[in-house]
């Protein structure tokens, strides 16, 4: 589904960590915003705080704080893609 001009302006802010992880994984802000706008699956992560959620869609898993509308990190939904992006020194790319 194409992103409209009104969807292209994100009401979310990104932590430096989220921007770094997205860049390392080759994920664009437009791709992230598409998931935030229309996630396939959303579930809470209360172990990380009362407002923490995972939003999943288009092969991505986006950790967010819904109260502050902040993107915390960007992961691949498929664990095999995640492990393929781990370098030889064990640091996730």
N, C-alpha and C positions, 0 to 999 in steps of 0.2 A: 504494500500500500504506500503510495507516494506521501511525502511530508508536505503539508501546506505551508504557506508563508507564515500564517499565524502560529503554527506549531514550531517553526524554526527558531523563534525567540524563546529561549528556555527560561522558565520561572525558577529553575534550580541553580544553586551554586555548587561548585566543585571544589573539593579539598585538593591541595597540591598532590597528595597521595593518589587521589582518583585520576587526576590529569596525567600523572606519571605512569600509572598502570595502564591507562587507556592508550597512551602513546606507545608504550612498550609492546602492547598487544595489537597495535594497528587498528584500534577502534576509534571511530570519529565521534565527535560530540553529537552530530546529527543521528548517528546510530543509537547512541545512548538515549537521547531525547525521545526517539521513537519508542523505545522500551518504556521509558518513564511515562509517556503519554498513554500508551496502550499495552500494559504488560499482559502476558499470557497467564502468568501465575504470580501471585503476591502472597508472601507469608511473613508473619512477625518473627523477630529475633530478640525476644525479651532478655536473653542472657547478655545482650550488648546494650540494653537500655530500653525504656518503655516506648520510645518512638522509632526504634530501628526496624527496618523491613528489608526483605530481599524482593526485588522485582525482576522477573525472568521473562525473556522473550528474545526471539531472533538469535538464539544461540548464546545470549549474554545473561549474566546474573549481576545485577547492580545492587549494591548495598547502599541504602539511603537512610537519612534521618528525616522522617516525614514532618516533624514539628518545625524544623529549621529549613526544610526543603533543600537538604545538602546531600550531594552524591559523595559517598565515603570511599568506595572502591569499585573497580570494574573487573569482573572475572568472566571466563568462558563458562557456559553452562555445562558443556561436555568436559568431564574431568580429563579425558585423553588429550584434548587440545591444551588444557592447562599444563599437564605434565610434559607435553612436547615443547612447551615454552620455557621450561626450567633449564637453566644453563648447567654446565658440568660442575659448577661449584655449589649447586643446590639452591641458588637464588632464583626465585620465580621471576620470569621476564614479564 
